[in-house]
Amino acid sequence: MNSFKVLFTLAFFVCLLERVKLLDNGLARTPPMGWMSWGYYMCGDNCLDQPHKCLDEELILSVVDTFYNDGYQEAGYEYIVIDDCWSERERDSDGRLVPDRNRFPHGMKFISDYIHSKGLKFGMYTNVANITCMHYPGSRGYFGIDAMTFAEWGVDYIKVDGCFVEESFLNTAYIKFGHYLNKTERPIVYSCSWPYYIEFKHNKTPDYSKVSAHCNLWRNYHDVYTSWPSVRDIVNHYKMAYSTLYQHHGPGGWNDPDMLIIGTESLTESQSRIQLSVFAMLSAPLLLSCDMTKITEYERSLLQNLDLIAIAQDPLGIMAQPYELTYFITLWVKKHLPMKGDKYHSFSFALVNLYRRNFTVSFTPGSYGLQSKDGYTVMDVFTGNYLRNITLEDSIIVTVPFEDVILYTLYAL
């Protein structure tokens, strides 16, 4: 009987792995949270003419201090990621990448040590081509030495871009680079841009079963820009692509809609609520890109809303499903923890209005997977207030303001 149980258990897990093939390096069991330089600072190498957009050692250490001192670390933000344009234009005589000597005078190990001394984690960037997207040295031909260099510097997260390479190389390069990362034996979260370039640069269909087997997270849509139309476009894309993307998404492997641009003076408060809410409902990475000194008190309170972060960081990692209540209002539904009696899940409902007009809608939460016959209590995630108790048959009527979101979490009674 015991042998039969062992064989049955093994067969069960083999079937499970066949159904959802996700990279199993033990990392990114919940979506990464932190800060990344690109969205706001872009290349950031013209410090003389644009000192307010300078990507340098002083900037990175200041972000670390803000995370440590202002509550972001306690809220779950932990990765500090330096994007493109950090290196010298040439490798050294041993073929190793060299940090820009003027902007990073103490080198990357110094920055890494400082980040780790605060209990945070360090991320960096490279590209699988000969050059990066901004024409700095890329990793093609140097996968092994670059992986070891990043490991020696204490890197915990690597973003790997895919500019300037052919389709056939993309489909092998990310696998090979991941192999070299694993050889270092350092735990490094592996962020790939593989499916984005396959779909939008080579006009082919990404093989997400292969991507998810080799990467911890992956970009699959255009870069976010510091504008509301860019955010709106990303939200619409994930709505339309849901049926494909949700199948390859969960603990250890995440669809990545790119950075949060909250704090860049590009979004209104309501637009910021939409970006953060939808990303949380998607179980997407939450990587800020902004000048941390310019975040308003409201933006800080929104980013540190622990009820909202609980949705984003839920261990089940389920990607919310979108439903069109009307042409103008999308209802995103997400099942998550905690559970009542290991039987009835909690649910979150995000009613998203991307248009410049208020709309009143009605929906019945019980129609979207709720099962507890004792009913549910409804909490407004933005205020933390409990609004009412409902049965499985009760409807909720709500007016969603223009370019805004209503976000409820329902707990089983």
GIQUIBEL-V368200 format. One line per field, one symbol per residue. ss: DSSP state (2 for helix, 1 for strand, 0 for the rest). phi: phi as a letter, one per 30 degrees, with the letter a starting at -180 (. if undefined). psi: psi as a letter, one per 40 degrees, with the letter a starting at -180 (. if undefined). A space follows every 10 residues. Layout:
BEGIN
ss: ???
phi: ???
psi: ???
END
This chain:
BEGIN
ss: 0222222222 2222222220 0000000000 0011110222 2000000000 2220002222 2222222220 0222200011 1000001000 0000000010 0000002222 2222222000 1111111000 1000001000 0022222222 2200001111 1000002222 2222222222 2220000011 1102222222 0000000222 2222001110 0000000222 2222222222 0222222201 0011110001 0000000022 2222222222 2000011100 0222002222 2220022222 2200000000 1111000011 1111111111 0001111111 1110000011 1110222200 0000011111 0000011111 0000011111 0001111111 110
phi: .ddddddddd dddddddddb cceccichdb deblbbddec dhdiccdddb ddcddbeedd dddeddedcc jddddjdbcc ccceiccddb dddcicdbde dddbdciddd dedddddcic bcbbbabddd bddciceccd ibedddeddd dddidcabcc dbdibdedde dcdddddded ddddicdbdc cccededddc cchbcdcddd eddbbdaadb adedcdaded deddeddddd cedddddbal ejabdbdidd cdjcicbddd ddddeddddd ddhceccdba dddcdddddd dddcdddddd ddceddidde ccbddbeccc ccbbcaddcc hhbcddbcbc ccccccadbc bbbceddbjd bdddjbcccd ddciddcacb cdcdcccbcc ddhabcbccc cdd
psi: dddddddddd dddddddddh hihgeeifdi hiiaiidddd ebdfegdddg defhgadddd ddddddddde edddeehdhh hhaifeiiei iaeeeiihih dddgdeiddd dddddddeei ihiaiaiead iidffihaeh efdddddddd ddefhehhhh ififiidddd eddddddddd ddddehhhhh hiedddddde defihigddd deeeidihhe iiiiigiddd dddddddddd edddddegha hehhhheaih eheefdiidd dddddddddd defiighihi heeehidddd dddehddddd ddehddfhhi hihhdiddhh hhhhhaiiih ffdhiiiihh hhheifiihh ihihdeefei eheeaihhhh dddeihdiii ideiihhihh iifiihhihh hh.
END
